[in-house]
Amino acid sequence: MSKKTIEIYDRPAGGWGALKSVAQQIFEQGIPAKGVRTLFAANQPDGFDCPGCAWPDADHTSTFEFCENGAKAVAAESTGRRATPDLFAKMSVTKLAEQTDHWLEGQGRLTHPLRYDPATDHYKPLSWDAAFEIIATHLNALPSPNDAIFYTSGRTSNEAAFLYQLFVREFGTNNFPDCSNMCHEPSGYAMREAVGVGKGTVLLEDFQHADAIFIFGQNPGTNHPRMLGELRAASKRGAAIVSFNPLRERGLEKFQNPQDMKEMLSGQSTVISSQYLQVKIGGDLAAVKGIIKYVLEQDLLAQQQGQPRLLDTEFIASHTAGFDAFADDVLAEPWETITAGSGLSREQIEAAATTYLRAEKVIACWGMGITQHKHAVATIRMISNLLLIRGHIGRLGAGLCPVRGHSNVQGDRTMGIDEKPKAEFLKRLGAVFDFNPPQEHGYDTIGAIEAMLASSDKVFFALGGNFAVAAPDTAVTERALRHCALTVHVTTKLNRSHLVHGRDALILPCLGRTEIDMQASGPQAVTVEDSMSMVHLSSGINPPASPDLLSEPMIIARLASATLKHRSRTDWMGMVAHYDVIRDKIADVFPQFANFNARVHVPGGFHLRNTARERVWNTPTRKANFFAFPLPVNASPSHTAQSLSSPVFTLATIRSHDQYNTTIYGLNDRYRGVFGERRVLFIHERDITELGMQAGDWVDISSISDDPVKRCVKRFMLVAYDIPRGCLAAYFPETNGLVPLSSYADFARTPTSKSIPVVLSPHHPETP
């Protein structure tokens, strides 16, 4: 346990601190030799894809193709610790639920299938055959297939995701809530209508040619550390990097590459951001619109003076639609509204716009700091507008780059994990497997929670993830899960969702990404798709943590066989005997995967076609589309509560440096100077003073919503931090309970976890 301290961290991201952290993680998991050997196989052509983030691999890999947080993920999966049936015999579910998420994670790999026994409040081991029969009995007893809900984590491989969606659709439903619903759903929605494809238009090589990289709402130092290598190289060759983020994040300021011995030994580092703009929370939409407004004004001035146009007029005329209405809207937007909405001065916005104008090739990146807002779709469309006005899509060194989180979250959606599948896809799927897929749209994450609340006969099946903790409105989500007739979790390690169970409940332990997957034809490889649509193989190198583990494809195949029996014409066990067979079927369903096996067995894999990169626009207009969006005068959610006597702040939930998604590796947040504590609240020091408090005081946080529900999380320590006034930040999942289920992004229904209106009150310890 780390000592609880708050310090000022003035060193660069990476460096010796990262190396020390990697070594510490390996030793803490009790795998000094195995851990090092495993890390050397991470992100290698003949190794496994890191189970962490979805940042792509370089064409020419080095010996060390892992980052600090990737090493934590690999060490956690390769751990020597085991959560055997003895643990569950000793501790009831009630007792386990009293432990912290960090403690639960620390018990190690699960080794046997488990079933909840309500008579004793303990999980008990059972056979795989019994587990599949129990699930099949529950599923087949449902009044309708739509009473079953099938959740998917972004860690799932392409092969598992494909089999999963096939089984669920043969069962008869499109209920596919997944982690995309909670993170990058707005990116896909906005980009499909703007440029005709819901994926990023850049490749890794584009970063080597970009003149400017604009980063919105992203903290690569913690969430995608390998991206820092590309940003460092771009900075060193003179590319401008303009970052928009409410918090000062060390990874966007300075980086010391642990693979550069000269930097390491000399103590030198590389400046990352040439401009750092601390927008207020939710201010990115106004900031981007302000940049565009300045560019359009300067273009008008150039025309008046007989100078060359600043816009790519040929591109706009040939490749886009809707420009005139969009330009009129931008030019009509008052600067006062833009500066008030962004929290930036006009001078700051114009400086960023000047950088944009000087660049011949621009990349725009963004993360969940953009997607988890009410106006997320509008913001991403505005980012697209920014690149379209100067033709920065479909050009080497330029394009749109939504940086996804989990390692195969993009691939899962490509494989058909989608609650709103396209009719064309369903037709092909039905033809290949000789059945009639359901046409009715299914539940997304919010819809699934609502459905579980409304009925007590639902079955909830989770292929990975930590749904109870990842979803918004924690108390409501937990109540929904407990309302189910059956909850099932396929997982590698124990987490809180397993303790928030239905009347019947199963835990099914599976192989990890780092482990050898042995099937009838021999060891198997799976495939994943990264953030830039590269598809490549992943082969584990370690023996399984337990002889009783099954791979995710095998779990799905056996479940499908037990549930569907003679109703299915699919040879489930034949497909999992050799995963090449699964990939052949994927190629039959998806034309872009033609010759899948031949292409993916080439080292490095292959790139899925991206039509927008080719300036082929698969939109209704057959062109890239501009979208106008007048700024809301009261863009901040805090305006909904101005009648309150207490100051209203806007809270963003964030990760610490010792976590990935909901997995807590440790209690330190090195780059922000927080050690041994997670219940902290980052706040401007002047806001602390005006509250009549001081740093180190403890507060309760209450959110404000339109419903009568009181949502409050207790005992958070105030930490003075460089963040705009009126803005707060705290870690999730501790603060997820503050997000109302009814508060989500327009069109995309992503929880607004990055813009929660809250009030603070002094924490008073409860008296016995």
Salt bridges, closest charged atoms under 4 A:
ASP49 OD2 - ARG513 NH1 3.34
ASP49 OD1 - HIS536 NE2 2.80
ASP57 OD1 - ARG226 NH2 2.99
ASP57 OD2 - HIS536 NE2 3.62
GLU65 OE1 - ARG226 NH1 3.43
GLU68 OE2 - LYS72 NZ 3.42
GLU68 OE1 - HIS657 NE2 3.08
GLU68 OE1 - ARG670 NH2 2.77
GLU98 OE1 - LYS95 NZ 3.50
ASP101 OD1 - ARG496 NE 2.59
GLU105 OE2 - LYS493 NZ 2.78
ASP117 OD2 - LYS124 NZ 3.01
ASP129 OD1 - ARG558 NH2 2.41
ASP147 OD1 - LYS458 NZ 3.09
GLU159 OE2 - ARG583 NH1 2.87
ASP178 OD1 - ARG413 NH2 2.96
GLU185 OE2 - ARG413 NH1 3.20
GLU193 OE1 - ARG381 NH2 2.39
ASP206 OD2 - ARG613 NH1 2.74
GLU249 OE2 - ARG672 NH2 2.73
GLU253 OE2 - ARG248 NE 2.82
GLU253 OE1 - ARG250 NE 3.60
ASP260 OD2 - ARG232 NH2 2.51
GLU263 OE2 - ARG232 NH2 3.27
GLU263 OE2 - LYS236 NZ 3.82
GLU297 OE2 - LYS293 NZ 3.48
ASP299 OD2 - ARG309 NH2 2.90
ASP312 OD2 - ARG395 NH2 3.46
ASP329 OD2 - LYS289 NZ 2.69
GLU333 OE1 - LYS289 NZ 2.58
GLU350 OE2 - ARG346 NE 2.88
GLU424 OE2 - ARG428 NH1 3.08
ASP434 OD2 - ARG569 NE 3.24
ASP444 OD2 - ARG749 NE 2.56
ASP457 OD1 - LYS458 NZ 3.96
ASP473 OD1 - ARG711 NE 2.91
ASP504 OD2 - ARG115 NH2 2.84
ASP504 OD2 - HIS138 NE2 3.00
GLU515 OE1 - ARG109 NH2 2.86
GLU529 OE2 - LYS199 NZ 2.83
ASP548 OD2 - HIS112 NE2 3.16
GLU552 OE2 - ARG155 NH2 3.00
ASP580 OD2 - HIS578 ND1 3.96
ASP580 OD1 - ARG583 NH2 2.72
GLU614 OE1 - ARG609 NH2 2.85
ASP658 OD1 - LYS72 NZ 2.65
ASP669 OD2 - ARG672 NH1 2.76
GLU677 OE1 - LYS4 NZ 3.29
ASP687 OD1 - ARG725 NH2 2.81
GLU690 OE2 - ARG725 NH2 3.16
ASP700 OD2 - LYS714 NZ 3.75
ASP700 OD1 - HIS763 ND1 2.74
ASP707 OD1 - ARG711 NH1 2.94
GLU734 OE2 - ARG678 NE 2.58
ASP746 OD1 - LYS374 NZ 2.81
ASP746 OD2 - HIS375 ND1 3.71
